[in-house]
Amino acid sequence: MNERIKELAEQAWDDTKEKFGSFVDDGGEVDFTFLHEWTEKFAELIVKECAWTIRMTEFGDNMTQEQIARHIEDHFRVGK
């Protein structure tokens, strides 16, 4: 897994664990509320990271959507 994505996943896990305490409920079963919250937090962090990288980059007036998309892919080291 890409290092930055791994860091965001761990941050989402820590934030969710802080809120819920554990991903296992009192009966020893997986707490799907925890997993749902983690998934939402992870997605939120990825979107925030995408927005941040766009805000921190100087784009020329002629920047295409494809170039901006490529910039985000490069930031996360993912893509084609």
Beta strands, then each sheet from edge to edge (+ up, - down):
end
